């Protein structure tokens, strides 16, 4: 499994985010503004745009999703979208969150699956949008405020 371990670290050298200076990288890809959602949303939008152009987007997303990382932007996706993509992969038979497998193996399996299903980036975004719309409709029907997007 050492090959997977090496591959797990090598991809980071090719990331579009690798040369962003501090504190900008923290603003864009982490929780620097968790207490200020509007600022976080603006910075994460920029981060996602950078990620869309990144040659190792699949590796990055798989790194976070297979490792259970819950914060920040990885592969252009926040945690809920990464979970959604991991569920899609699992439904397709990929054990990407099976803790009985070593993380490098889960990462490799999910990376390979994402690379062969690049449409999942858009599918996850579409599903998230549909879920938000459903929440808003339910909230209107019940007279309750919907959760912020």
Secondary structure, DSSP 8 states (H G I E B T S, - for coil): -HHHHHHHHHGGGG-TTTT--TTHHHHHHSSTTTT-HHHHHHHHHHHHHHHHT-TTHHHHHHHHHHHT--SS-BTTB-HHHHHHHHHHHHHTT--TT-TTS-HHHHHHHHHHHHHH-TTHHHHHHHHHHHHHHHHHHHHHHHT------
